[in-house]
Amino acid sequence: MDFLKMMQAAQQVSGKMRELQESLQRISVTGSAGGGLVTVTVDGRGTMQSVRLDPATVQGGDVEMLEDLVAVATQDAQRKAREQAEAEMQRLASGLGLGNLPFPLPF
């Protein structure tokens, strides 16, 4: 492969990565804990967008339990977002003829 073709391929990959980053910001993924008492929504990059608490979680006054539920729901949502982002990255890589990527996502 000549140098010009390599540069064109690199530009194509760069453009697709930029598109992927932008699309991940538009994805919403929800995680939950406590049987749905706490739900957290994150974008495709794992950045928290919202938290929803069932009123029953705040009536009991058990702050420690509520903190744990929020943490678990956040981790669940971020895990789902990471899995979805990895799937999108693999789809992008296979579409560019790169096969499976042997490295983790940069976000």
N, CA, C and O of each residue as an XYZ file, in Angstrom:
428
protein
N       0.859     -1.182      0.000
C       0.000      0.000      0.000
C       0.896      1.232      0.000
O       1.832      1.333      0.793
N       0.605      2.144     -0.877
C       1.436      3.334     -0.934
C       1.027      4.337      0.145
O      -0.030      4.220      0.765
N       1.884      5.308      0.344
C       1.700      6.277      1.413
C       0.411      7.076      1.251
O      -0.272      7.337      2.241
N       0.064      7.467      0.035
C      -1.140      8.251     -0.217
C      -2.390      7.473      0.191
O      -3.302      8.028      0.804
N      -2.425      6.189     -0.152
C      -3.572      5.361      0.224
C      -3.662      5.214      1.740
O      -4.756      5.201      2.305
N      -2.515      5.106      2.388
C      -2.509      4.995      3.855
C      -3.049      6.273      4.482
O      -3.802      6.218      5.454
N      -2.673      7.418      3.934
C      -3.158      8.693      4.463
C      -4.662      8.832      4.239
O      -5.370      9.326      5.116
N      -5.154      8.409      3.093
C      -6.585      8.469      2.814
C      -7.352      7.556      3.766
O      -8.413      7.921      4.274
N      -6.804      6.367      4.001
C      -7.448      5.433      4.934
C      -7.473      6.021      6.344
O      -8.471      5.888      7.052
N      -6.388      6.665      6.752
C      -6.327      7.276      8.086
C      -7.354      8.400      8.207
O      -7.996      8.540      9.248
N      -7.513      9.194      7.163
C      -8.508     10.261      7.182
C      -9.913      9.683      7.272
O     -10.771     10.228      7.968
N     -10.146      8.584      6.570
C     -11.460      7.947      6.600
C     -11.759      7.428      8.012
O     -12.860      7.617      8.531
N     -10.790      6.786      8.613
C     -10.961      6.279      9.971
C     -11.206      7.429     10.940
O     -12.066      7.333     11.815
N     -10.452      8.517     10.788
C     -10.617      9.671     11.661
C     -12.023     10.259     11.542
O     -12.642     10.604     12.549
N     -12.514     10.369     10.335
C     -13.866     10.891     10.123
C     -14.920      9.994     10.727
O     -15.867     10.476     11.349
N     -14.766      8.692     10.551
C     -15.729      7.739     11.106
C     -15.687      7.761     12.630
O     -16.726      7.652     13.281
N     -14.498      7.900     13.199
C     -14.387      7.964     14.660
C     -15.095      9.215     15.189
O     -15.766      9.160     16.220
N     -14.949     10.326     14.493
C     -15.618     11.557     14.898
C     -17.135     11.376     14.850
O     -17.848     11.806     15.756
N     -17.620     10.733     13.781
C     -19.057     10.454     13.670
C     -19.522      9.554     14.805
O     -20.595      9.764     15.373
N     -18.712      8.550     15.135
C     -19.063      7.630     16.217
C     -19.137      8.373     17.544
O     -20.075      8.170     18.314
N     -18.163      9.227     17.819
C     -18.164      9.998     19.067
C     -19.430     10.845     19.173
O     -20.051     10.915     20.233
N     -19.808     11.489     18.063
C     -21.006     12.322     18.061
C     -22.266     11.481     18.261
O     -23.178     11.888     18.980
N     -22.315     10.313     17.628
C     -23.510      9.475     17.773
C     -23.622      8.918     19.187
O     -24.731      8.722     19.684
N     -22.495      8.660     19.839
C     -22.534      8.146     21.211
C     -23.101      9.189     22.178
O     -23.703      8.838     23.193
N     -22.909     10.445     21.865
C     -23.468     11.483     22.730
C     -24.989     11.541     22.614
O     -25.660     12.031     23.522
N     -25.536     11.047     21.510
C     -26.989     11.082     21.312
C     -27.686      9.825     21.841
O     -28.911      9.811     21.959
N     -26.945      8.793     22.155
C     -27.516      7.548     22.669
C     -27.843      7.723     24.149
O     -27.075      8.333     24.893
N     -28.980      7.189     24.568
C     -29.331      7.171     25.987
C     -29.464      5.720     26.432
O     -30.133      4.918     25.780
N     -28.820      5.394     27.545
C     -28.847      4.049     28.103
C     -29.263      4.175     29.563
O     -28.783      5.056     30.276
N     -30.154      3.297     30.004
C     -30.660      3.355     31.371
C     -30.215      2.136     32.162
O     -30.273      1.005     31.678
N     -29.771      2.384     33.381
C     -29.442      1.325     34.320
C     -30.330      1.478     35.539
O     -30.841      2.564     35.815
N     -30.509      0.389     36.266
C     -31.381      0.477     37.435
C     -30.837     -0.364     38.579
O     -29.950     -1.200     38.404
N     -31.401     -0.112     39.755
C     -31.034     -0.862     40.956
C     -32.252     -0.917     41.865
O     -33.162     -0.093     41.768
N     -32.248     -1.904     42.746
C     -33.335     -2.040     43.708
C     -34.663     -2.343     43.046
O     -35.707     -1.865     43.492
N     -34.631     -3.134     41.984
C     -35.867     -3.481     41.296
C     -36.546     -2.282     40.653
O     -37.771     -2.241     40.537
N     -35.741     -1.300     40.233
C     -36.294     -0.124     39.581
C     -36.548      1.047     40.520
O     -37.088      2.072     40.102
N     -36.164      0.903     41.784
C     -36.342      2.023     42.711
C     -35.486      3.221     42.309
O     -35.860      4.373     42.532
N     -34.330      2.929     41.711
C     -33.435      3.980     41.232
C     -33.079      3.661     39.790
O     -32.649      2.549     39.483
N     -33.254      4.630     38.909
C     -32.808      4.470     37.522
C     -31.908      5.643     37.163
O     -32.155      6.784     37.556
N     -30.871      5.339     36.415
C     -29.904      6.332     35.976
C     -29.794      6.226     34.463
O     -29.687      5.129     33.915
N     -29.821      7.368     33.796
C     -29.657      7.407     32.351
C     -28.333      8.087     32.036
O     -28.014      9.148     32.573
N     -27.564      7.448     31.147
C     -26.281      7.994     30.706
C     -26.284      8.053     29.185
O     -27.091      7.396     28.527
N     -25.367      8.854     28.633
C     -25.220      8.843     27.186
C     -24.290      7.701     26.789
O     -23.808      6.965     27.649
N     -24.041      7.552     25.510
C     -23.218      6.448     25.021
C     -21.780      6.492     25.474
O     -21.058      5.502     25.355
N     -21.355      7.634     25.996
C     -19.996      7.747     26.526
C     -19.958      7.489     28.024
O     -18.883      7.472     28.625
N     -21.139      7.284     28.640
C     -21.208      6.989     30.067
C     -21.430      8.204     30.941
O     -21.412      8.087     32.167
N     -21.638      9.373     30.343
C     -21.873     10.589     31.113
C     -23.320     10.620     31.600
O     -24.256     10.471     30.814
N     -23.489     10.815     32.898
C     -24.823     10.783     33.487
C     -25.680     11.928     32.962
O     -25.247     13.078     32.897
N     -26.916     11.576     32.587
C     -27.871     12.569     32.106
C     -28.983     12.815     33.119
O     -29.429     13.950     33.293
N     -29.429     11.755     33.786
C     -30.511     11.924     34.754
C     -30.528     10.791     35.772
O     -29.980      9.711     35.551
N     -31.182     11.080     36.901
C     -31.403     10.093     37.968
C     -32.876     10.176     38.328
O     -33.425     11.264     38.501
N     -33.515      9.007     38.440
C     -34.914      8.981     38.867
C     -35.006      8.117     40.109
O     -34.526      6.984     40.136
N     -35.631      8.672     41.138
C     -35.800      7.960     42.400
C     -37.280      7.695     42.621
O     -38.108      8.598     42.505
N     -37.600      6.462     42.936
C     -38.965      6.144     43.341
C     -39.186      6.841     44.686
O     -38.304      6.796     45.543
N     -40.325      7.476     44.890
C     -40.577      8.182     46.164
C     -40.368      7.301     47.395
O     -40.043      7.813     48.466
N     -40.547      6.010     47.264
C     -40.369      5.116     48.410
C     -38.923      5.103     48.907
O     -38.672      4.810     50.076
N     -37.976      5.418     48.029
C     -36.572      5.380     48.446
C     -36.203      6.529     49.371
O     -35.259      6.411     50.152
N     -36.920      7.624     49.298
C     -36.579      8.772     50.148
C     -37.446      8.866     51.393
O     -37.110      9.603     52.320
N     -38.551      8.139     51.434
C     -39.442      8.193     52.590
C     -38.856      7.496     53.803
O     -39.104      7.904     54.938
N     -38.079      6.445     53.570
C     -37.529      5.693     54.687
C     -36.396      6.406     55.397
O     -36.113      6.111     56.558
N     -35.749      7.329     54.731
C     -34.659      8.072     55.355
C     -33.351      7.307     55.415
O     -32.417      7.757     56.079
N     -33.251      6.168     54.746
C     -32.017      5.375     54.755
C     -31.093      5.906     53.658
O     -31.071      5.391     52.540
N     -30.340      6.934     53.999
C     -29.471      7.609     53.040
C     -28.396      6.670     52.500
O     -28.074      6.710     51.312
N     -27.849      5.836     53.358
C     -26.786      4.917     52.947
C     -27.294      3.948     51.869
O     -26.602      3.690     50.884
N     -28.499      3.421     52.064
C     -29.073      2.516     51.068
C     -29.300      3.257     49.751
O     -29.016      2.724     48.679
N     -29.807      4.472     49.834
C     -30.058      5.276     48.638
C     -28.751      5.543     47.887
O     -28.712      5.449     46.661
N     -27.701      5.868     48.606
C     -26.392      6.093     47.984
C     -25.917      4.842     47.256
O     -25.410      4.918     46.137
N     -26.086      3.694     47.900
C     -25.684      2.430     47.272
C     -26.495      2.154     46.010
O     -25.943      1.728     44.995
N     -27.800      2.396     46.073
C     -28.648      2.161     44.907
C     -28.272      3.072     43.736
O     -28.254      2.636     42.585
N     -27.975      4.328     44.032
C     -27.568      5.257     42.974
C     -26.244      4.792     42.355
O     -26.085      4.828     41.135
N     -25.303      4.361     43.184
C     -24.016      3.895     42.673
C     -24.194      2.662     41.791
O     -23.599      2.580     40.717
N     -25.003      1.707     42.230
C     -25.222      0.479     41.459
C     -25.929      0.783     40.142
O     -25.560      0.242     39.100
N     -26.937      1.642     40.185
C     -27.663      1.996     38.961
C     -26.740      2.723     37.975
O     -26.815      2.498     36.767
N     -25.883      3.582     38.492
C     -24.931      4.300     37.631
C     -23.953      3.327     36.985
O     -23.678      3.426     35.789
N     -23.432      2.402     37.757
C     -22.504      1.414     37.212
C     -23.184      0.544     36.162
O     -22.575      0.204     35.147
N     -24.432      0.186     36.398
C     -25.193     -0.617     35.451
C     -25.373      0.138     34.130
O     -25.161     -0.427     33.057
N     -25.756      1.388     34.209
C     -25.956      2.198     33.002
C     -24.639      2.400     32.258
O     -24.601      2.310     31.031
N     -23.573      2.670     32.980
C     -22.276      2.881     32.334
C     -21.767      1.603     31.681
O     -21.159      1.658     30.612
N     -22.007      0.458     32.305
C     -21.613     -0.822     31.707
C     -22.354     -1.037     30.397
O     -21.756     -1.426     29.394
N     -23.666     -0.782     30.410
C     -24.465     -0.940     29.197
C     -24.005      0.019     28.099
O     -23.943     -0.354     26.927
N     -23.686      1.244     28.482
C     -23.209      2.225     27.500
C     -21.880      1.782     26.909
O     -21.661      1.906     25.704
N     -20.991      1.265     27.752
C     -19.684      0.786     27.289
C     -19.856     -0.376     26.307
O     -19.184     -0.433     25.277
N     -20.767     -1.306     26.638
C     -21.014     -2.441     25.745
C     -21.572     -1.974     24.406
O     -21.182     -2.482     23.355
N     -22.475     -1.019     24.445
C     -23.059     -0.507     23.206
C     -22.003      0.239     22.383
O     -21.962      0.110     21.160
N     -21.159      1.012     23.050
C     -20.099      1.739     22.349
C     -19.101      0.765     21.724
O     -18.643      0.978     20.601
N     -18.765     -0.296     22.445
C     -17.838     -1.290     21.901
C     -18.435     -1.982     20.679
O     -17.728     -2.251     19.708
N     -19.727     -2.268     20.726
C     -20.392     -2.886     19.578
C     -20.359     -1.950     18.378
O     -20.115     -2.387     17.253
N     -20.606     -0.663     18.615
C     -20.553      0.318     17.529
C     -19.142      0.433     16.968
O     -18.961      0.555     15.756
N     -18.142      0.396     17.844
C     -16.750      0.482     17.405
C     -16.380     -0.736     16.551
O     -15.699     -0.604     15.534
N     -16.827     -1.905     16.967
C     -16.542     -3.114     16.183
C     -17.233     -3.050     14.830
O     -16.670     -3.472     13.820
N     -18.465     -2.516     14.808
C     -19.188     -2.370     13.551
C     -18.434     -1.417     12.631
O     -18.290     -1.679     11.437
N     -17.958     -0.318     13.190
C     -17.187      0.647     12.424
C     -15.906      0.012     11.889
O     -15.565      0.175     10.718
N     -15.209     -0.705     12.750
C     -13.946     -1.318     12.349
C     -14.151     -2.341     11.242
O     -13.372     -2.392     10.290
N     -15.190     -3.154     11.362
C     -15.428     -4.163     10.320
C     -15.860     -3.510      9.020
O     -15.545     -4.012      7.941
N     -16.584     -2.385      9.108
C     -16.991     -1.665      7.910
C     -15.814     -1.048      7.172
O     -15.880     -0.815      5.965
N     -14.742     -0.786      7.899
C     -13.540     -0.221      7.285
C     -12.528     -1.305      6.925
O     -11.431     -1.012      6.450
N     -12.910     -2.563      7.157
C     -12.001     -3.662      6.843
C     -10.885     -3.821      7.847
O      -9.839     -4.378      7.516
N     -11.079     -3.347      9.070
C     -10.043     -3.441     10.089
C     -10.179     -4.679     10.957
O      -9.271     -4.989     11.729
N     -11.293     -5.393     10.850
C     -11.509     -6.578     11.683
C     -11.740     -6.200     13.128
O     -12.119     -5.067     13.425
N     -11.513     -7.145     14.036
C     -11.683     -6.872     15.471
C     -10.524     -6.047     15.979
O      -9.363     -6.343     15.694
N     -10.842     -5.017     16.729
C      -9.804     -4.155     17.274
C      -9.214     -4.792     18.536
O      -9.955     -5.211     19.426
N      -7.889     -4.864     18.611
C      -7.240     -5.482     19.766
C      -6.971     -4.521     20.910
O      -6.166     -4.821     21.791
N      -7.639     -3.361     20.910
C      -7.380     -2.374     21.941
C      -8.700     -1.834     22.469
O      -9.716     -1.877     21.775
N      -8.687     -1.322     23.705
C      -9.935     -0.802     24.289
C     -10.328      0.529     23.658
O      -9.522      1.188     23.001
N     -11.573      0.902     23.871
C     -12.071      2.180     23.360
C     -11.360      3.331     24.067
O     -10.955      3.194     25.222
N     -11.205      4.469     23.376
C     -10.517      5.601     23.973
C     -11.393      6.441     24.887
O     -10.977      7.538     25.259
N     -12.570      5.994     25.267
C     -13.463      6.756     26.148
C     -14.148      5.853     27.106
O     -14.941      6.313     27.929
